[in-house]
């Protein structure tokens, strides 16, 4: 069975009025993704066709029409759509994808950056507070879904903007990097894309990753787009 391509990119609120809009739209097309997670996106950059699940519209900052912190686009139908992380909200959406490899549970995420709601927004947080709180909730959600009817036993993908990295120049405190590592370990997930990037794709052992790609930002966004091919592991093929 042919593998599927999964991709994620923080497009930095690029809208139809942005000078990089056409380039960004073309870049998304070049990804040739079957599953795509866009973060800090606008309605205009969500691919046509397919199936879409969106995180909530309110993540504690001024709301602007057409914006979403996180969007999951799929070539195949999505079921059991939910947004399980509510504190902070608007940064998570998950769904079961009816892919050719079989049903896959996908979590699209946009982990808060270090200064979320510190000097802007609600202005009631400490540095890295929302980031750490989000990762604790993500860990709980992944653990809960391992035992719930409908999601137990499904392969898992977590993709999006993690807003930290371990190497080559660590970004984030040791505590928050440990929280991400612990969430991965407890859910038995492995990062399948370039560890130097803060946009990442992590997968469970039922999926085998290959051909990880990295697209340079070309001044369109301060993030790289990352993608990889996923196939069923031999024991599940």
Secondary structure, 3 states (H helix, E strand, C coil): CCCEEEEEEECCCCCCCCCCHHHHHHHHHHHCCCEEEEEEEEHHHCCCCCEEEECCCCCCCCCCCCEEEEEEEECCCEEEEECCCCCCCCCEEEEEEEECCEEEEEEEEECCCCCCCCCCCCCCCCCCHHHHHHHHHHHHHHHHHCCCCCCCCCEEEEEEECCCECCCCCECCHHHHHHHHHHHHHHCEEECCCCCCCEEEEEECCEEEEEEEEECCCCCCCCCEEEEEEEECHHHC
